[in-house]
Each structure stands twice: as structure tokens, then as C-alpha cells.
Amino acid sequence: MKINVLTLFPDMFTPLTTSMLGRGLEDGRWQLNLVNFRDFTTDIHHHVDDSPYGGGAGMVLQIMPIKKALDSIANKGKVIITAPQGKTFNQKIAQEWSKEENLTFICGHYEGFDQRIYDLADETVSIGDYVLTGGELPAMSMIDATVRLIPGVLGNIASPVEESFTRGLLEYPQYTRPEDFEGKKVPEVLTSGNHQKIDEWRHKEALRATYLYRPDLLENYNLSKEEKRMLTEIEQEKDQT
């Protein structure tokens, strides 16, 4: 996959070149092309914004440099604008995007975009109901969530399958050594060697975590007969505490 990013601040994307994503870059699993649309201005001062028609506070990004920067990319693929009015990004979108060969993000800054810039995009996506100084951080979050799903980027092929939201539930609790830390012990089932029991425990604990912390996820989750039984047990156990 090749990811293009139109931004005024290419240096902000350094974190994507470290850790597992960085190794994926080095291995050629994905590519990152940072395009500074200030380079596509025509005036001597390289202005990319101007005051809004009708008056008002702040400056608005102009369409011309962004359109020229976009036209300079041969294979744009799906073009995405990060903005608060977009649909909320989630794991399902990340999974869909991870199958694309090319993605292009347009990052805003200052007071916002000239409205006509939205016509250049295929999707407008948000990471939540709050305001940031620019679209770079949302784009990085979306890129991270998407790229890590590309085969070979993560070391363990099972990792993306077991994570929170992938199956519609939060992830089950994880433990490692020491087995006993200040009287707090690892659940016995995890040291039993009985993999069927371990799988059952993990499934139930994932369901418990979702029930306790993100019950809204269960509203659209199709519970199996066994999961309904587990959920009943979880509710009874909660009432007893």
C-alpha cells in the first residue's frame, strides 16, 4: 500500500516511521509519501490560506494549492479529508482501507477548508467529537490503525484477529510473569495448559469487559446461544459483588 498525505507539516509524521510501522516501511510492506501543498503555491510568499468571504475570524485554506498537490499524485486511490463533520472512524473502516492499494489524506489546518475542497475527496472522516489544531494527528491515527492490518506489518499474524473491536468485543485481560505479584495472582485457568478452557475464559472475559465498559457495542452485536449464557452468568456475578 502507498499512502499519500497532503499536509503543511510533514515533520509531524515522524512517529509513523518508528516501531512496527517503521519496520514495515523498511521492509516495503507500505510506503508513505508526504506532500507539502505549500510547495504548490504561486505567490512569492507561498500563501496557502486567505481571509473568509463574508468576514469572520481565522484564515481558510485555499483550494488551488491543494488541488495542484492532489493532481501531482499519479495514483491517489481513495481520497480522504480529516474533519469533524465526517463519519466517525472505527475498526471496520480501518479493515476496509487496509485492502486498498493507495490512500490519500488531506490534512487541514487553521480555520478550515474552502468548502470546494471537500468536492475533491471521496470520504470525510473524523476521529471524534472534539476539535484539534489540524488534521495531522487524526490522519496519523487512521494510518496507524489501517497499516497495522496489512499482512506482514505486525510480527504475529494472529494479533489483529484477537484485538479489541475486531470481533465486535473488547479484548480479554492479558497476564505475564510473575505469576504472583504482591498477592495478586494470574487466573489459574491460564496456567492450566487446557487450551479449550483458556479459549472459553478469554471469550467470556472479552464479553465481560464489553458489558462493563462499552455496553453500547453489544447493541449491534449478534450474541450466540453460548454468549447469551455467558452474559447471564456475568450479570449474575456482577449482582453478587
C-alpha atoms as one frame of an Amber mdcrd trajectory, in Angstrom:
protein
   0.000   0.000   0.000   1.096   3.533  -0.748  -0.254   6.297   1.479  -0.066
   9.909   0.324  -0.546  12.746   2.810  -1.131  16.374   1.840  -0.004  18.476
   4.787   1.679  21.747   5.726   3.685  19.935   8.410   5.377  16.781   7.030
   7.681  16.558  10.070   4.704  15.721  12.265   4.520  12.265  10.675   7.868
  11.072  12.051   6.171   8.711  14.583   4.887   6.611  11.680   8.485   5.793
  10.738   9.256   4.169  14.112   8.391   0.886  15.879   6.473  -1.789  13.939
   5.161   0.632  11.312   8.717   1.820  10.717   9.903  -1.742  10.196   7.035
  -2.224   7.790   8.275   0.791   5.842  11.808  -0.585   5.750  10.515  -3.973
   4.598   8.479  -2.404   1.812   5.130  -3.514   3.246   3.826   0.015   2.766
   5.005   3.419   1.534   4.500   6.923   2.921   4.538   9.890   0.541   4.364
  13.267   2.299   3.359  16.186   0.087   3.607  19.755   1.365   0.939  21.662
  -0.518   2.709  24.922   0.299   5.115  23.868  -2.469   2.280  24.287  -4.968
   1.547  27.945  -4.299   2.222  30.566  -6.971   2.742  33.770  -4.975   6.125
  34.878  -3.647   5.100  34.448  -0.009   3.724  30.912  -0.539   0.352  31.696
   0.995  -1.969  28.709   1.332  -4.801  30.492   3.124  -6.798  33.699   2.978
  -9.489  35.528   4.942 -13.013  34.127   4.544 -15.584  35.750   2.282 -18.281
  37.343   4.400 -15.861  38.081   7.208 -15.101  36.155  10.362 -12.190  35.051
  12.497  -9.270  32.987  11.273  -7.937  32.032   7.880  -9.314  29.489   5.390
  -7.217  27.103   3.298  -7.413  27.848  -0.418  -8.392  25.220  -2.959  -5.740
  25.994  -5.595  -2.559  24.661  -3.879  -4.395  21.614  -2.563  -5.868  20.814
  -5.992  -2.434  21.162  -7.616  -0.819  18.974  -4.963  -3.506  16.346  -5.459
  -3.061  16.433  -9.245   0.667  15.793  -8.792  -0.040  12.324  -7.346  -0.278
   9.666 -10.039  -2.139   7.002  -8.036  -4.309   8.710  -5.456  -6.693   5.857
  -4.719  -9.345   6.790  -2.181  -9.039  10.462  -1.170  -9.869  11.217   2.473
 -10.321  14.515   4.301  -9.999  14.521   8.089 -12.619  16.880   9.517 -15.062
  16.986  12.489 -18.166  16.792  10.294 -17.118  13.443   8.803 -18.311   9.987
   9.761 -16.563   8.586  12.828 -13.557   6.384  12.137 -13.695   2.836  13.508
 -12.117  -0.592  13.138 -14.433  -1.583  10.290 -13.250   1.390   8.220  -9.619
   0.520   9.007 -10.213  -3.027   7.784 -11.800  -1.769   4.561  -8.980   0.695
   3.908  -6.289  -1.920   4.589  -7.358  -3.694   1.380  -6.706  -0.613  -0.776
  -3.549  -0.198  -2.865  -3.474   3.587  -2.472  -4.906   6.066   0.028  -4.553
   9.850   0.062  -5.213  12.023   3.125  -5.777  15.776   3.007  -4.946  17.441
   6.329  -6.472  20.790   7.137  -5.153  23.494   9.429  -6.041  26.988  10.598
  -9.782  27.764  10.490 -10.669  25.094   7.938 -11.062  24.345   4.240 -12.600
  26.292   1.417 -15.836  24.306   1.047 -14.975  23.364  -2.542 -12.021  21.264
  -1.296 -14.493  18.702   0.042 -15.520  18.024  -3.561 -12.013  16.654  -4.165
 -12.443  13.871  -1.585 -14.200  10.519  -1.648 -14.725  10.462   2.119 -14.699
  12.860   5.059 -13.791  11.127   8.315 -13.471  12.221  11.947 -11.819  10.589
  14.969 -14.260  12.046  17.481 -16.354  14.939  18.673 -13.611  17.358  19.623
 -11.510  19.977  17.870  -7.762  19.769  17.165  -5.418  22.338  15.637  -5.106
  20.361  12.413  -5.829  17.138  10.584  -2.367  15.627  11.031  -2.996  13.788
  14.310  -6.306  12.290  13.100  -4.616  11.198   9.858  -1.775   9.552  11.802
  -4.253   7.679  13.985  -6.161   6.433  10.955  -2.967   5.458   9.128  -1.669
   3.572  12.172  -4.937   1.659  12.596  -5.016   0.804   8.878  -1.377  -0.033
   8.129  -1.007  -2.419  11.074  -3.637  -4.624   9.391  -1.511  -5.074   6.265
  -0.114  -8.638   6.223   3.465  -8.728   7.477   3.465  -5.362   9.263   2.761
  -6.973  12.642   5.045  -9.780  13.709   2.293 -12.094  14.958  -0.282 -12.872
  12.271  -2.876 -13.637  14.991  -2.503 -10.256  16.680  -5.027  -8.232  14.615
  -7.620 -11.006  14.939  -7.630 -11.051  18.738  -7.640  -7.303  19.370 -10.384
  -5.063  20.696 -13.186  -4.209  18.231 -12.015  -6.747  15.618 -14.723  -9.233
  16.629 -17.052  -6.578  17.976 -15.910  -7.040  21.587 -13.226  -5.511  23.753
 -10.085  -7.584  24.271  -9.807 -10.058  27.155  -7.333  -9.372  30.027  -3.704
 -10.382  29.479  -1.122 -11.537  32.057   2.593 -12.367  32.116   5.269 -13.185
  34.723   5.406 -13.090  37.700   2.505 -15.429  38.386   2.029 -13.895  41.841
   2.693 -10.171  42.372   2.056  -8.846  45.879  -0.715 -11.385  46.370  -2.401
 -10.657  43.040  -2.313 -13.930  41.122  -2.781 -14.850  37.494  -6.108 -16.695
  36.986  -5.482 -20.429  37.409  -7.090 -21.322  34.084  -4.309 -19.503  32.211
  -1.642 -21.741  33.765  -3.663 -24.956  33.440  -2.464 -25.876  29.955  -6.084
 -26.626  28.963  -6.402 -24.589  25.758 -10.135 -25.163  25.365 -10.762 -23.829
  28.876  -8.397 -20.914  28.196 -10.270 -20.018  24.995 -13.596 -20.181  26.843
 -12.251 -17.997  29.662 -10.884 -15.420  27.223 -14.150 -15.276  25.308 -16.165
 -14.778  28.486 -13.772 -12.125  29.796 -13.921 -10.250  26.492 -17.697 -10.311
  26.797 -17.450  -9.180  30.439 -15.159  -6.244  29.586 -17.527  -5.142  26.825
 -20.575  -5.471  29.096 -18.932  -3.454  31.880 -17.084  -0.758  29.925 -18.658
  -0.485  26.455 -22.210  -1.882  26.660 -23.113   0.184  23.605 -21.084  -2.259
  21.480 -23.441  -5.081  22.451 -26.452  -3.268  20.972 -25.414  -4.259  17.444
 -23.607  -7.472  18.391 -25.288 -10.750  17.428 -24.926 -12.907  20.543 -24.683
 -16.650  20.041 -26.550 -19.034  22.339 -23.327 -19.719  24.267 -22.589 -15.985
  24.579 -26.089 -15.375  25.934 -25.398 -17.998  28.593 -22.076 -16.345  29.425
 -23.699 -12.911  29.614 -26.334 -14.210  32.015 -23.548 -15.568  34.244 -21.703
 -12.251  34.035 -24.805 -10.303  35.055 -25.402 -12.662  37.997 -21.767 -12.405
  39.063 -21.985  -8.611  38.906 -25.076  -8.622  41.136 -23.242 -10.752  43.699
 -20.290  -8.345  44.044
